[in-house]
Amino acid sequence: MSSFGAIAAMPADREVYELHARTSAFVRRVAVARSFAREAFTHGGCVISSSWGKDSTALCDLVLDTVGHVPILHLASVYRLPGWERVHEHFAARTDVHVIDPKRTLAETIAWLRDVGLGFERTRSQSKISHRAKSDSGAHWCAERGVRVQFLGMRIDEGGPRARVLRSRGAVYARADGSVIACPLARWTSRDVWAWIVSRGLPYHPLYDCETHGQTRETLRNTGWLTTIDVPDGRLVWLRSHYPEQWRRITAEFPRLGQVS
């Protein structure tokens, strides 16, 4: 089996990213990312936060290759799409991987979603509360252990609130509580991320090989099967095509989604 995904990717895919990895623009972005990683490392104890998605995969490898042994922190989800395991195993063989177990069981999560609404149905404030809960779990873990620096895979290219924060505060910035957030990939594009993954021969989540329904490996996101913020953009149709078991489970719990798709 090819290391380039769970199934062999098209030769054109590989060639595009290998060529991009040799461009002067990419080489410069890598140099800048490494400088951000080194700067962050000087602020104290570090941890890399990883979801095992494409950005996390590139981030973990770049940081480990640049500054040496740094532990990885993963916030587990009860509704992850299968396939993340091979990425976890790869990095667990290279460094310490700490896993924060989900606070809710699957049944409790479904009950909570029935109460607050699915992702595409929530207000902006409700969505912020959900995101803050995840961020707080990582911050609490770091505070308990005296870890000052969190490496995150945020990129300006993604747009939204994250991009605004990175533009205003920079790729390495201090929070009010004294902790430091480091985003070495801040100035990378999705193509840069894949150029790094391919040129380094890294394993990645197989969901990125599911390039259908207008989605490409550069636009697909590593979100769980209960995540529905992308429903208006065809998320359910894509899920039904590539993860039929998970599609059956979500539409059984939320029958109205069968009509949306």
C-alpha positions as CSV (number, residue, x, y, z in Angstrom):
1,M,0.0,0.0,0.0
2,S,1.3,3.5,-0.9
3,S,2.3,5.7,2.0
4,F,0.4,8.4,0.1
5,G,-3.0,7.8,1.7
6,A,-5.0,4.6,2.4
7,I,-5.4,4.0,-1.3
8,A,-2.9,5.0,-4.1
9,A,-3.5,8.6,-5.2
10,M,-3.5,9.5,-8.8
11,P,0.1,9.9,-10.2
12,A,-0.9,13.5,-11.3
13,D,-1.7,14.4,-7.6
14,R,1.7,13.2,-6.4
15,E,3.6,15.0,-9.2
16,V,1.8,18.3,-8.6
17,Y,2.8,18.3,-5.0
18,E,6.3,17.1,-5.5
19,L,6.9,19.8,-8.1
20,H,5.4,22.4,-5.7
21,A,7.7,21.2,-2.9
22,R,10.7,22.2,-5.1
23,T,9.5,25.8,-5.8
24,S,11.4,28.7,-4.3
25,A,8.1,30.1,-2.8
26,F,7.5,26.8,-0.9
27,V,11.1,26.6,0.2
28,R,10.8,30.2,1.6
29,R,7.5,29.3,3.4
30,V,9.2,26.3,5.0
31,A,12.1,28.4,6.2
32,V,9.7,30.9,7.8
33,A,7.7,28.1,9.4
34,R,10.8,26.6,10.9
35,S,11.8,30.0,12.3
36,F,8.4,30.4,13.9
37,A,8.8,26.9,15.5
38,R,12.3,27.8,16.8
39,E,11.0,31.1,18.2
40,A,8.1,29.4,20.0
41,F,10.5,26.8,21.5
42,T,12.4,29.5,23.3
43,H,9.3,30.4,25.4
44,G,9.3,27.2,27.5
45,G,7.7,23.8,27.6
46,C,5.8,23.0,24.4
47,V,3.1,20.7,23.1
48,I,1.7,20.2,19.6
49,S,-2.1,20.1,19.5
50,S,-3.2,17.6,16.8
51,S,-6.5,16.5,15.3
52,W,-4.7,14.1,12.9
53,G,-6.0,16.1,10.0
54,K,-3.8,17.3,7.1
55,D,-2.7,20.5,8.8
56,S,-1.9,18.7,12.1
57,T,0.0,16.0,10.2
58,A,2.2,18.6,8.5
59,L,2.6,20.6,11.7
60,C,3.6,17.7,13.9
61,D,6.2,16.6,11.4
62,L,7.7,20.0,10.8
63,V,8.0,20.8,14.6
64,L,9.5,17.5,15.4
65,D,11.9,17.8,12.5
66,T,12.9,21.4,13.4
67,V,13.2,21.5,17.2
68,G,13.3,17.8,18.2
69,H,11.2,15.9,20.8
70,V,8.0,17.7,21.5
71,P,5.0,15.8,22.9
72,I,1.7,15.8,21.0
73,L,-1.8,16.4,22.5
74,H,-4.9,15.0,20.9
75,L,-8.4,15.8,21.9
76,A,-10.3,12.6,21.0
77,S,-13.8,12.6,19.6
78,V,-16.5,10.0,20.0
79,Y,-17.6,10.7,16.4
80,R,-14.3,10.7,14.5
81,L,-14.3,9.2,11.0
82,P,-12.3,6.0,10.8
83,G,-8.8,6.2,9.4
84,W,-7.1,8.5,11.9
85,E,-5.4,5.6,13.6
86,R,-2.5,5.2,11.1
87,V,-1.5,8.8,11.6
88,H,-1.6,8.5,15.4
89,E,0.6,5.4,15.2
90,H,3.1,7.1,13.0
91,F,3.7,10.0,15.4
92,A,3.4,7.8,18.6
93,A,6.4,6.0,17.3
94,R,8.3,9.3,17.1
95,T,7.2,11.1,20.3
96,D,4.9,11.0,23.3
97,V,1.2,11.3,22.4
98,H,-1.2,12.3,25.1
99,V,-4.9,11.8,24.5
100,I,-7.7,13.8,26.2
101,D,-10.8,11.5,26.3
102,P,-14.1,13.0,25.3
103,K,-16.1,14.6,28.1
104,R,-19.4,13.1,26.7
105,T,-20.3,9.7,25.6
106,L,-21.8,9.3,22.1
107,A,-25.3,9.1,23.6
108,E,-24.7,12.2,25.6
109,T,-23.3,14.1,22.6
110,I,-26.4,13.2,20.5
111,A,-28.6,14.4,23.4
112,W,-26.7,17.6,23.6
113,L,-27.0,18.2,19.9
114,R,-30.8,17.6,20.1
115,D,-30.8,20.3,22.8
116,V,-28.6,23.0,21.1
117,G,-29.2,22.1,17.5
118,L,-27.0,20.7,14.8
119,G,-24.0,22.7,13.5
120,F,-25.7,24.3,10.5
121,E,-28.8,25.2,12.7
122,R,-26.9,27.0,15.5
123,T,-26.4,30.7,16.1
124,R,-22.9,32.1,15.9
125,S,-22.8,32.4,19.7
126,Q,-23.8,28.8,20.2
127,S,-21.0,27.7,17.8
128,K,-18.5,29.8,19.6
129,I,-19.4,28.1,22.9
130,S,-18.8,24.7,21.4
131,H,-15.5,25.7,20.0
132,R,-14.4,27.3,23.3
133,A,-15.1,24.1,25.2
134,K,-12.6,22.3,23.1
135,S,-10.0,25.0,23.4
136,D,-10.4,25.2,27.1
137,S,-9.8,21.4,27.5
138,G,-6.4,21.8,25.8
139,A,-5.5,25.0,27.8
140,H,-6.5,23.3,31.1
141,W,-4.3,20.3,30.3
142,C,-1.3,22.6,29.6
143,A,-1.9,24.7,32.7
144,E,-1.9,21.6,34.9
145,R,1.4,20.5,33.6
146,G,3.2,23.8,33.3
147,V,3.2,23.6,29.5
148,R,3.5,27.2,28.3
149,V,3.5,26.9,24.5
150,Q,0.8,25.2,22.3
151,F,1.6,24.6,18.6
152,L,-1.6,24.8,16.5
153,G,-2.1,24.1,12.8
154,M,-4.1,27.3,12.1
155,R,-3.5,29.0,8.7
156,I,-4.5,32.5,7.4
157,D,-5.5,30.8,4.2
158,E,-8.5,29.2,6.0
159,G,-10.2,32.5,6.5
160,G,-12.6,33.3,9.3
161,P,-11.8,34.3,12.9
162,R,-8.6,32.3,12.9
163,A,-7.2,34.3,10.0
164,R,-8.1,37.6,11.6
165,V,-6.3,36.6,14.8
166,L,-3.2,35.5,13.0
167,R,-3.1,38.7,10.9
168,S,-3.5,40.9,13.9
169,R,-1.3,39.0,16.4
170,G,1.2,37.1,14.3
171,A,2.1,33.5,14.1
172,V,3.6,33.4,17.6
173,Y,1.7,35.4,20.3
174,A,1.1,35.5,24.0
175,R,-2.3,35.3,25.6
176,A,-3.4,37.3,28.6
177,D,-2.7,34.4,30.9
178,G,0.9,34.2,29.8
179,S,0.6,31.1,27.6
180,V,1.9,31.2,24.1
181,I,0.2,30.1,20.9
182,A,2.4,29.2,18.0
183,C,1.2,28.6,14.4
184,P,4.2,27.9,12.2
185,L,2.0,27.1,9.2
186,A,0.2,30.5,9.4
187,R,1.3,31.6,6.0
188,W,0.9,28.2,4.2
189,T,-1.7,27.3,1.7
190,S,-3.5,24.0,1.5
191,R,-1.2,23.2,-1.4
192,D,1.8,23.9,0.7
193,V,0.5,21.5,3.4
194,W,0.1,18.7,0.8
195,A,3.5,19.4,-0.7
196,W,5.0,18.9,2.7
197,I,3.1,15.7,3.4
198,V,3.9,14.2,0.0
199,S,7.6,15.2,-0.1
200,R,8.1,13.8,3.4
201,G,6.2,10.6,2.6
202,L,3.9,11.0,5.6
203,P,0.7,9.0,6.2
204,Y,-2.6,10.9,6.3
205,H,-6.2,10.4,7.0
206,P,-7.9,8.5,4.0
207,L,-10.8,10.9,4.0
208,Y,-8.7,13.2,1.9
209,D,-8.7,10.7,-1.0
210,C,-12.5,11.0,-1.2
211,E,-12.4,13.7,-3.8
212,T,-16.0,13.8,-5.0
213,H,-19.1,16.1,-4.9
214,G,-17.0,19.2,-5.6
215,Q,-14.5,18.4,-2.8
216,T,-10.7,18.0,-3.3
217,R,-8.0,17.0,-0.8
218,E,-7.3,20.7,-0.5
219,T,-10.8,21.6,0.5
220,L,-11.9,18.6,2.5
221,R,-11.9,19.0,6.3
222,N,-11.2,16.4,9.1
223,T,-14.5,16.7,10.8
224,G,-16.5,14.0,12.5
225,W,-19.6,12.3,11.2
226,L,-21.9,14.3,13.6
227,T,-20.4,17.6,12.4
228,T,-23.0,19.3,10.2
229,I,-21.7,22.9,9.7
230,D,-21.1,22.0,6.0
231,V,-24.5,20.5,5.3
232,P,-25.5,23.3,3.0
233,D,-22.4,22.6,1.0
234,G,-23.2,19.0,0.4
235,R,-21.5,17.5,3.4
236,L,-24.2,14.8,3.9
237,V,-24.1,13.7,0.2
238,W,-20.4,13.3,0.5
239,L,-20.7,11.4,3.8
240,R,-23.4,9.1,2.3
241,S,-21.1,8.3,-0.6
242,H,-17.9,7.5,1.3
243,Y,-19.0,6.7,4.9
244,P,-22.4,5.0,4.5
245,E,-22.4,3.5,8.0
246,Q,-21.9,6.9,9.6
247,W,-24.5,8.4,7.3
248,R,-27.0,5.8,8.3
249,R,-26.3,6.5,12.0
250,I,-26.7,10.3,11.8
251,T,-29.8,10.1,9.7
252,A,-31.3,7.6,12.1
253,E,-30.7,9.9,15.0
254,F,-31.7,13.0,13.1
255,P,-34.2,11.9,10.4
256,R,-34.6,15.4,9.1
257,L,-31.1,15.2,7.7
258,G,-32.3,12.6,5.2
259,Q,-34.5,15.2,3.6
260,V,-31.7,17.8,3.6
261,S,-29.4,15.5,1.7
